[in-house]
Amino acid sequence: MTVADPIRPVTPAQALTELLAGNSRFARGRPAHLNQGAGHRARSADGQRPFAAILGCSDSRVAAEIVFDRGLGDLFVVRTAGHMLGAEVLASIEFAVLGLDVPLVVVLDHDRCGAVAAAIAAHDSGRAPTGHLRVVVERLSPEILRAQAEGITDPDAITRLHIASTAHRLLDDAPGLRGRVDAGRCAVVGLGYALAEGRVDRVVAHGPVTHGMSAP
């Protein structure tokens, strides 16, 4: 059975609250399966009004609509290995913010991240992978070097550094997004997902949802 959710969050705080509530339902094994029925599918065919954009890792165990217990038209999702940024990703996020007026952008990563593990292995061995996989490792190098300088060796702690770094880069490289955040109309939040527990925790935030947030 699916449930319709007619109320779209319109502020960054409302959007984050809705995401965290959905994740809590999912982690407790009590999902509401919002907006997943045939009726909603038909209603949403003529246009989309997502309330959050998710830049997530491509890992098959971290499907945003599932871990946040949402449905069709709720989330504008962009996924790359290690949530790597590039021109296409930035354009997609700008479209969500400026074209679809989403009030929240989330950078979502998870523990036991394969991209981070590969970057650590390449740094330790001095051998980068071949082909396009090399790009992922190279783009993670700043976080690996920062962690080394700070004496951080735990891969999950390095992942959190990477989440925070990506959130900062989004603001630096997407002026339209920065303008919305500065105006209080949008927020950028970094969330870390625990694979076994199914829960997210807040890593960093920029914009009007900073209460109770930590910043690496």
C-alpha positions in Angstrom: 0.0 0.0 0.0 1.3 3.5 -0.9 0.3 6.8 0.7 0.0 10.2 -1.1 1.8 13.1 0.3 0.3 16.3 -1.2 2.3 18.8 0.9 5.6 19.9 -0.7 8.2 21.4 1.7 9.0 24.9 0.6 11.8 25.9 3.0 15.2 24.4 3.5 14.4 23.4 7.1 11.1 21.8 6.1 12.8 19.9 3.3 15.5 18.5 5.6 13.0 17.6 8.3 11.0 15.7 5.7 14.0 13.8 4.5 15.2 12.9 8.0 11.7 11.7 8.9 11.6 9.5 5.8 15.0 8.1 6.7 13.8 7.4 10.2 10.9 5.4 8.9 13.1 3.4 6.5 15.7 2.7 9.2 13.0 1.4 11.6 11.6 -0.8 8.9 8.3 1.1 8.7 8.4 2.9 5.4 5.2 4.7 4.3 6.1 4.3 0.5 5.0 7.9 -0.1 4.0 8.9 -3.7 4.7 5.5 -5.2 1.2 4.5 -6.4 -0.4 4.5 -9.8 -2.5 7.5 -9.0 0.4 9.7 -8.1 2.3 8.4 -11.2 -0.5 9.7 -13.4 -0.7 13.0 -11.5 3.0 13.7 -11.7 3.3 13.0 -15.5 2.7 16.6 -16.5 5.4 18.1 -14.4 7.9 17.6 -11.5 8.1 19.5 -8.3 10.9 17.9 -6.2 11.6 19.4 -2.8 15.3 18.3 -2.7 18.2 17.6 -5.0 20.4 14.7 -4.0 24.0 14.4 -5.2 24.8 10.9 -4.1 27.3 8.1 -4.6 26.4 5.5 -7.3 26.7 2.6 -4.8 23.8 0.3 -5.4 23.0 0.1 -1.7 22.3 3.8 -1.4 19.3 4.5 -3.5 18.0 7.9 -2.3 14.3 7.4 -2.9 14.4 4.2 -0.8 16.6 5.4 2.1 14.5 8.6 2.4 11.2 6.8 1.9 10.0 9.0 -0.9 8.4 8.4 -4.3 8.0 9.7 -7.8 8.7 13.4 -8.3 10.0 14.0 -4.8 13.7 14.0 -5.3 15.9 15.2 -8.1 18.8 12.7 -7.9 22.3 12.9 -9.4 24.6 10.0 -8.8 28.3 9.5 -9.6 31.0 7.3 -8.1 32.1 9.0 -4.9 29.7 11.9 -5.8 32.3 13.3 -8.0 31.6 16.8 -9.4 31.9 17.7 -13.1 30.3 20.1 -15.5 27.3 17.9 -16.1 26.7 17.4 -12.4 26.9 21.1 -11.7 24.5 21.8 -14.5 22.1 19.2 -13.1 22.2 20.7 -9.6 21.8 24.3 -11.0 18.8 23.1 -13.0 17.2 21.6 -9.9 17.8 24.8 -7.9 17.2 27.5 -10.5 14.8 25.7 -12.8 12.8 23.5 -10.3 13.2 25.8 -7.3 14.3 23.1 -4.9 15.0 24.5 -1.4 17.6 21.9 -0.4 20.7 20.2 -1.9 22.1 17.2 -0.2 25.5 15.6 -0.7 25.0 11.9 0.3 27.8 9.5 0.9 28.1 6.3 3.0 30.5 4.3 5.1 32.7 1.7 3.5 32.9 3.8 0.3 34.7 2.0 -2.5 35.9 5.2 -4.1 37.6 6.4 -0.9 39.1 2.9 -0.4 40.5 3.0 -4.0 42.0 6.4 -3.4 43.6 5.3 -0.2 45.0 2.2 -1.8 46.4 4.2 -4.7 48.0 6.7 -2.4 49.6 4.0 -0.2 50.9 2.0 -3.2 51.8 4.9 -5.4 49.9 3.2 -8.3 46.8 4.9 -9.7 44.2 2.8 -11.5 44.1 2.9 -15.3 41.4 4.3 -17.5 38.7 6.7 -16.3 38.9 5.3 -12.8 42.1 7.3 -12.4 39.9 10.5 -12.4 38.0 9.4 -9.2 41.3 8.7 -7.4 42.9 12.0 -8.4 39.9 14.0 -7.4 39.9 12.4 -3.9 43.6 13.1 -3.5 43.1 16.4 -1.6 41.0 14.7 1.1 43.6 11.9 1.4 46.4 14.4 1.8 44.4 16.5 4.3 43.6 13.3 6.3 47.3 12.4 6.3 48.3 15.8 7.5 45.8 15.6 10.4 46.7 12.1 11.3 43.3 10.7 10.2 43.5 7.1 9.0 39.9 5.8 9.3 38.4 5.5 5.8 34.9 6.6 7.1 36.4 9.7 8.6 38.0 10.5 5.2 34.6 10.0 3.6 33.2 12.7 5.9 35.9 15.0 4.9 35.0 14.3 1.3 31.3 15.0 2.0 32.2 18.4 3.4 34.6 19.2 0.6 32.0 18.4 -2.0 29.4 20.7 -0.3 32.0 23.5 -0.3 32.8 22.9 -3.9 29.2 23.0 -4.9 28.9 26.5 -3.5 32.2 27.6 -5.0 31.5 26.2 -8.5 27.8 27.0 -8.9 27.2 30.7 -8.4 23.4 30.3 -8.9 23.3 27.9 -6.0 25.5 30.2 -3.9 23.1 33.1 -4.5 20.1 31.1 -3.4 21.9 30.0 -0.2 23.1 33.5 0.6 19.5 34.7 0.2 18.2 32.0 2.6 16.1 30.3 -0.1 18.2 27.1 -0.3 20.6 25.1 1.8 23.4 22.6 1.1 23.7 19.8 3.6 26.1 16.8 3.7 24.8 13.6 5.1 26.6 10.3 5.8 24.7 7.0 5.5 25.4 3.9 7.5 24.9 0.9 5.4 24.1 -1.6 8.1 21.9 0.6 10.3 20.2 2.4 7.4 20.4 5.8 9.0 21.9 9.1 7.9 23.7 11.6 10.1 24.4 15.2 9.5 28.0 16.1 8.6 27.9 19.7 7.4 25.4 22.4 6.4 25.4 25.8 4.6 22.3 27.9 4.8 19.3 28.2 7.1 19.4 24.6 8.5 22.6 24.9 10.6 21.2 24.3 14.0 22.9 21.3 15.6 25.2 20.7 12.7 28.9 19.9 12.9 31.5 21.0 10.4 34.7 18.9 9.8 
